[in-house]
Amino acid sequence: MIHRRTLLTATVSALMLSAAPVTLWAETPADTLIQAWTIDDIISLDPAEIFEFTASEIAGNTYETLIGYDPKNVADIFGKVAESWEISEDGKTISFKVKEGRSFASGNPITAEDVVFSLTRAVKLDKSPAFILTQFGFTPETVDDLIVQTGDYSFDFKMDKPYAPTLVLYCLTATVAMVVDKKLVMEHEVNGDFGYEWLKVNYAGSGPFTIREWRANEVVVMERNENYAGDKPAMARAIYRHIPETATQRLLLQQGDIDIARNLAAEDIAALKQDPNVTLEAGVKGSIYYMGLNQKNEFLSKPQVRQAMKYLVDYQTIADTIMAGKVEVHQAFLPKGFLGAVNDTPFSLNVEKAKELLAEAGVPEGFTVTMDTRNTPEITAMGQAIQQTMAMAGIKLELIPGDGGQTLTKYRARNHDIYIGRWGPDYQDPHTNADTFARNPDNSDDAASKPLAWRNAWDIPEMTAKADAAVLEADADKRAQMYVELQKESMETSPFVIMFQEIEVLGERNNVKGFVMGPSFNDNSFAKVTK
């Protein structure tokens, strides 16, 4: 729970809140992990609403899900809050048992009532990530009859169809399925909001850390959860400082004022390789960088224009220079490593091919559109590079920079022309990305489900039906082939210019040990960090 009136000691406060690259001491406190990161994408701390990279990582270290997996071997699925589960003969009901004798950070016991409340609450609030649960047939009106408590430590999860069991279990590892403390949350309910306004900025979980404070675009402070059921973290507190300048992050790291730098640019990585006090860690993520082309725009809605733009990005040069060491060229919506992932890269900078396609579209002289870019150094540089190559074919891009919250809010409202996005899988099943890049069950402005295809107004009933069929295919090989076909169709027709798969690189002081880099950001863990 956040206690806004309680302050840290003056020296620790000075260290964590100062944004200037001033040397305060030779090293950070032994019991405190301090990370520099660009955290302006945090919109909410409520697991029912969290859908951004930074908040997902925070939630992964402060809440617990029903189901978990080994981040180094995602096929190893196990219970976290759940003790066990059984699947009915018809494949439409999963009966869960909840571990007994465990508590939230508040001291309240974790029971099946809390789990049922958390899942039904997410469906009823119907925020952006709710589709991860509602895809199994739940609606705000019916969910109380489908996710049902059957005992103090047991409940049933009743679905409308016999979905692939691994799909369901992986969905229950997502942030939207994190378990919240019903008693504490409902103490703060206002006008039937299920405690939403309170939980946006507060905490009600059971993970290794608690969230003590979030100051937008400034700092997030977490403290060790003394009621955590697992091994207690060695760190008494963990702090994120909002440091948008990558060079400043590097300087703070070299001075010893932070323990970990999270947003290192290519030149920073090169410089730190020569620093004997710093270690660089790298790990392939499931995140992909892409451009979304809004189909409400008269030019971008032309199929030939969409394809032309895929030939107007200098993928390899951007990967080798602006993003050196931090991405690899990847052009399909499923990341490498997922069932059915396509690793072909058919597009490269080809201005003549793009001009031919623009002529076919009836715009041989090009046109002018805007592109929203998050104002981080790398995204800004990437946008400028794309702006230059688009201009070679007559397409004039007007870049509109903004912070993470501004650009995301505009994008989610379908008010953009082009948006440079970074998308990470919500769970380790191929449907996680097919569901957002290749599925759009309702293209109306007031649709309940708002995946990326919806955000870009791409109306695809036939592709949606194919994606729906893939989640019911029991044969893994056949299912993989279905996703291969979906990706190839998307590459040829979609309004997504998919460019890169992310390689996360962080710099850490040599005394920092135990940071786990997982395939998704909510898998990144510092619960076992020592110094």
N, C-alpha and C positions, 0 to 999 in steps of 0.2 A: 504494500500500500504506500502511496506517496505521502510523505510528510513534508509539506512545503515550508513549514515554519522551523524545521530543524536544519541547522547548518552544519556543514563539515568544518573542520578546523580551518583557521584562516590560511594556513600555508597550503593545504590541499585545495581549498577553494581558489586560491590565487593561481595555482598550477592549472587546474582543469578548466577554469573559465576564461582565462586570458587567451585571446585569439592571436596576439602578436607573438612573433618568433623571438621571445626573450628567454635567455637561459636563466632558469630559476634555481637549478641545482644540478649536480653531476648525474644524478639518476633519480628515477621516480620512486615513491615509497614502496617498500618491499611487499606490502600487502595490497597494493593497488595496481590494477592493469589499466593503462591509459592508451587509448587508440585515437588516432586522427583519421577522420573519415568525412566525406561529404554527406551530410545527413539531412539535406533539405527536401528529401523525398518522403519524409515521415508525414503522413496525413492523420493517422490514428494509431493508438496502441490497443485497440479492441480487436481480439483475434477474429471476431466475426466480420471485421472490415479490413484488416491488414492485407495488403496486396502489393506492397513495394519491397524492394530489396533490403533496405536498412531495417525497417520495422519487422520484416520476416526474421532477420537474424536476431534481433532483440527478443522477439517472441520465442524463438527456438532455444534461447538461453534462460528464459524466465517462465515459460509455460510447459506443460506436458501434453502430448497427444495420447489418444487411446492406443495407437499402434506406432511402432518405430521400426527402423531398419539400421543395419550397419552401414555407415556412410562410405566405407571402403569396399563393401560388398552388398549392394542394395537388394540382392536376392534373399539375403538373410533377414526375414521379417520376424518380429517378435512383439510381445505385448509390453506396453509401458504402463499406462493406467489399467489396461486390460490384463487379466490373468490368463484367460483362455477364451476360445470361441468355437462354435459348432455351426455348420451350414446344413440347412434343411435339405431333404431329399429333392425337393423341387427347385432348389438353388435360389429361392427368393427371400429367405429369412436367415439372418445370422444372429445366433444367440450368444451374447457376451457375458462373461463374468468379470467383475471388477476386483482388483486386488484390495484386500482388507488391511486395516491398520495403518493407513497412510493419511497425511494431512496436507491441507493447503498452508501457505505461508501465514495465513491468519490464525491457524490452529484449528480451524473447522475441519472435520473429517471429510475425506473424498469418498463419495458413495455413488451408486448408480443414478441417484436423483440428480447429482451434479452433471454427470455425463449426458443424461437425457436432456436436461435443461440446456446445456451448452450447444448440443446439436440442433435441438428444436428452436432455440433462440436464434441461431445463425440463419436458419431457414426463414423464420418469421421476420427478422430484420431485413433480410433480402438485400444485403450489401453486395459489392462487386464479386467477392469470392463465393457467394452462396450457391452458384451453379455447380460447384464441385459436389455439393450434397443433393441439390434439387434434381440433378440428372438421374437420380435413382427413383424418381417418381414422387418426391415430397413436394408439397406446396404449403404455404402458411396455413391454409385451411384444413389440410389433411394430416399434417406431420404429427400431431398429437396422437393420432390413431395408428401411426406406423412406426414411430420410435417410442417404444413403450417399456416402462419399468416393470419388471416381473418379480423383483425382490429387492432387499436393501442393497445387494451387490450384484444384481443381474438385470439385463434388459434385452429386448428384441429389436432388431433393425430389419424392418420389413420393406422389401423393394417391389417395384412393379414388374420387374423382369429378372430372369436368372443371369445376371451379369457375371463376367469373368471374375472369380473370387479375388484374384490378385489386384484387379482394378479397384474393387471396393476397399480392400485393405490399404492399398497405397493412397487412396483418397482420404482415408482416416489418419494419414500421417501429415496432412496439410495443415497450415495454420488455422484455417477456418474450423477445423475439428479439434482445436485445443480446448482443454477442459478448464472451465472457469468456476469459481467459488459462488454457487447460487446464493447462499445466505448473504454473503458480503455484497454481491452485485445488486440483489433485490432490495437491500437496505437503502440503495441509492436510486431506486426506480422513480421516475417522474412521469406522470401522465401516460403510463403504460409503455414506456420506452425500453423496458428490460435492462435498465441501468446503462443504456447506451451512451448518453451524454457524459456520464461519470467515467465509464470505462475507457472512453476515448483518450483520457489523459491520466488514468489511474491504473491500478494493478490488482488482479484477483487470481493469481495462479499458484502453481506448486513446483515450479522448476528450480534449478540450482541457484538462480539469482532472483531477487525481487527488483521491480522498477521503482526507484525512489523519486526520480524527478526527470522530466523532459522539458527543456526550454527550446522552443522551435528555433532552428538554425543556430543553435548555440551549444547545447550539451545534453547528454543523457547520462544519468547516474544510476547504477545498479548496485545492489548490496547483496551479500551472501544470504541465502535463505536458510536460516537455522533449523527450519522444519522440513527441509528437503529429505526425501526418503533414501536417496542415493548417497554416494560419497560427497561430503561437503567440499566445496571449492576451496583451494588454498588461498585464493584472493578474497579479502574482506569486501572489496568493492571493485567494480569494473566501470570505466568511464569512456564514453565516446565524446571527443571534442570535434565540433564542426570546423574543419579547416579546408576550405574549398581549393586553396592554392596548393598544387602538388609540390612546388619547390619549397614552400613553407613546411609542408609535412616532412619532406626530406631533411631540411635543416633542423627541425625539432627532434627528429629521430637521431641525427648525428650528434646533437648536443646532449641527448639523453633526457630531454624533457617529455618525451612520449616513449612508449614501449613498442608500438606497432604503427606503421604508416600504411594506410589502406588504398590510397589513390595515387599511386606512383606513375608518372608519365615515363615514356621511353628514355628520355635523357636522365631522369632520376634513377631509373633502374641501372643504367650504364654507369652512373657515378657511384652508386652504392656498391656495385660489384668490387670496387677498389677499397671499400671501407672495412677494415678488419674487425670493427665493433658491431657490424650489422650482418645479418643473415637474410637472404632472399628466399622466400617460399613461393612455389607456384603449384597450381592445381587446375585441371580442366573442369569447367563448370558446364551445366546444362544450358546456361544463358546464351541467347543469340541476339545479335544486333540486326535491325531491319528498318526499312522505311515503310510506313503505312500510307497508302494513297487513297484519300477520301473519294468514294465513288459519287458523292454529291457534286463534285466539281465536274464541269462539263468537259474539260479536257482529259482529266485523269480517268474518267469513266470509259474512255475509248480503249478497247483491248490492245490495239497496236501501240498506243501511248504507254500503257502499262509495260508492255514488253520492251519498248524502246528504252525506257528508263533503266531496265535491267542491263542494258548494254552501255549505259552512260555512267557507270561507277568503276573507278580504277581500283578494284578490290585488292589486288596483291600489293600495290604501292602503299595504300592506306595501311594494310596489315604489316608491311615491312617498315614503315616510317612512323606515322602518327601513333599506331598501336603496337609498335614493335615488341614482341614477346608477350603480348596480352590478348591476342586473338589469332585465330586461324581462319582462312577463307572457308565459309560453309554456306550453302545456298538452298537447303531444304529446311522445312519447319521442324523436323525432329532432329535433336542433337545427336552427334555420334554417341554410340553406346546404347541407344534406345532400341527396343524391338522394332525392326523394319526401317531403321534410319537409312536414308539415301545420302551417300557421300559424294555424288557426282557434283561437279562445279561447271555447268555448261556456259555460264555467262562470264564475259570479260569485257574490258573497255573496247568498244567497236563502234566508233562514231558513224562510219558509213552505213553499217547495218541499222543503227538507230535512226539515221536520216531517212532511210528507205521506209521504215515502219511509220515514222511521223508523216511521210508523204501519203502512205496508204490510209492514215487516219484523217487526212484532209487538213493537216496543220504543218505543211512543209517548212514554214518559216518559224515554227516553234510557238511559244506562248509564255505567259508570265504566271507563276504561282508562288505561294508562300510556303515556307517550311519552318515548323516550330522545332527549336533545338534547346535542350537543357544547357544552361550556360556553364557547363564544366569545360575545362580546357580541351579534353579529348573530343567531346561531342561537338564543341564549337569548331575545332580544327577539321573534324570529319565533315561537318556541314559545309565548311568553306571549300574543302577539296571536291565534294560532290557538286557544289555550286559551279566550280570552274569547269568540270567535265560536262555537266549538263549544258553549259553555255556553248560548248563546241557544236552542239546540234540545234542551237537557237532557243533552248528552254532557259528562261530567266528565273532563277530562284531568289526570292527575297527572304532572307533569314530573319526569323523572329525569336530572339533568345529569351529565356525565362528560367526561373528556378524550377526545381522538380515539381513542386506543388502546383505552380501556375500552368506548366505545360501539360501535366497529367490531367488537371481539371478540364482544360480546354479539349484535350484529346478524348476524354471520356464522354464529353458532351457532343462529339462529332462536329466540332466547330473549326477544325483544322483543314488545311489542304493536304500537306505532307507532314509527317511526324517521324523523327528519328527515335526509334524505341529500342529498348533492351528488355527482352522477355525471358524469364526463368520458369522452368517447369514447376508446377505446384506439387507434383508427386511423380514417382518414378515409373509411370506407365505411359505408353505412347498416346493414349487418349488425352493426356493432359494438354498436349499441344495441338493435336487434331481437333480437339473440342473448341479451341479458340481461333486457330488459323483456318480451319476447313469446315467450320460448322456455324450456322446462323439460323436457328429455328424461327426467328421472328425479326424481320428487318425494320419494323415500325419504330418510330422515335421513342415510344413509351414501352418498348419490349421489356419483359422481365429479365431475360437473359441477354447480357451485353458483352459477348466475347470480342476478340480483336476484329473478326470479320464484321461484326455489327458496328464497332467503332468506325470502321472504314466503309460502312454502308454497302457491303458486298452481299447481295442477295443470291444465295446458292442452295436452293431446296434439294437439288439432286446430289450435290456433294454432301450436304447435311445427312441425307438418307444413307449414303455410303459410310459416313463416320459413325452413324448410329448402328449400322449393321456390324461394324468391326468390333464394337464392345461386347457383342453377344457371341462372337466366334470362339468356340472352345479350343479348336486346333491352333496351336501357337504358330506353326508354319504358314497356315492359310491366313491367319490374322496378320502376320508380318507382311505378307504379300499385299493385303488390302491397304496397309499403310504406305507401302511403296507406291502403289497406284495413286493414292490420294496425294502424296507429295509431288509426284511427277505431273499430275494434272494441275496442282497448285503452282508449280514452277512455270507452267506454260500460260496460265490464265489469271493468276491471282493479282490483287493490288498490293502484294507484299514483295518488296525488293529485299530478300534475305541475304545478308552479307557475311556475317562472321559468327563463330562460336567463341565464347569467352575463355580466356585462360586467366584466372585470378592470380595476381602477383602481390605479395605484401612484403614489406621489409620489417624486420623485428630485431631488437637488440639481442646480442648473443646470449644473454642470460635468460631470455624468455623461452620456455619449453612447454610443449603440450597443446598448442593451438591446433585444432582439427579443422582442415578445409574439406568440406563435403561437396557433393555434386550440386546441391542447392544452397542458397544462402541461409535458410533456416536450419541447415545441417552444420554450418560453421559453428564450432563450439569452443569456448574458452573456459569451460567448467573445470578442466583438469590442468589449466595453465599454472606453472610455477615460475618463480624468478630467483 
